[in-house]
């Protein structure tokens, strides 16, 4: 198959890692794969180097940006249109909202054009929902705009892939797409590197200079709005158990603000900020930790949760979007969003009981071992392609 994936940028993050592994997996299966993406700008780290070295075709459109900008967006749309005309793929697979709207409009318009060759008129369009662009923490006009655009783009979409059942429910509730066109395929990862404890795990923990008997609670995420670092700091300031230390992995626009708040609350001796780490080091960080906490108020299904569970670590998270599909009473502690008191209690309960941590972590490992294997993800995505091409 000739397959074209479209995503706004290739930085460190769930949607981008999903896209990267999908392109690599499909290429390894003998498909002709092209990735259209924008520049890898941002403090989060980039995946472009690995994408370019992947052996498939990569097209970078400089005007394809994450933020809404009519000028950039129009130029990006025209360039995607031209690229698809030249490529004539059998499948166009878009990811996330911005690239999803521009890419599906371009593919849909080409498919409807009378002058288009037969290959383009037979082209099928797939869209993966990694997380919806409309949510309660955004301005009403942006929500209305994105809902309108997503409904229009759904008219061109032959199949939707949701990274969690919650994404399907939310899309259908907003009038986006038809239920029979949705398939849930969990966002795959290279599970082996999380199942096996890396040799570097002990060295990482030692580098933090933790006191004897410390319980290390880690959050891996961008230091950005809605990631809940303010809520974690509030819970930490209420803790009575001083054995609990925190490791914040990641970088972003709120780094200085978070550092100042840690100092203001007198928590500097118990918080360890690593900054941005190479993605290859994340398994060692998780194995060096005792608990994974994820305080985000908006996610599709955060990859850091199954990653921690694969490492045998219990998770504590707020019940938002698809989080409850992996964080359950069997694998961790699921809390209502913004429940700082519940977060404090959960962390203290896990700190007191190594046996509870081990039991929850093992159950999580059993749950995620197959469900989040990237080979399973690629096989199921390939199955979606074959189904819709056969239905044509």
Buried (B, 14 or more C-beta within 10 A) or exposed (E): BBBBBBBBBBBBBBBBBBBBBBBBBBBBEEBBBBBBBBBBEBBBBBBBEEBBEBEBBBBBBEBBBBEEEEEBBEBBBBBBBEBBBEBBBBBBBBBBBBBBBBBBBBBBBBBEEEEBEEEBEEBBBBBBBBBBBBBEEEEEEEBEBBBEBBBBBBEBBBBBBBBBBBBBBBBBEBEBBEEEBBBBBBBBBBBEBBBEBBEBBEEBBEEEEBEEEBBBBBBBBBBBBBBBBBBBBBBBBEBEEEBBBBBBBBBBEBBEEBBEBBEEBEBEEBBBBBEBBEEEBBBBBBBBBBBBBBBBBBBBBBBBBBBBBBBBBBBBBBEBBBBBBBBBEEBBBBBEBBBBEBBBBBBBEBBEEEEBBEBBBBBBBBBBBEBBBBBBBBBBBBEBBEEBBEEE
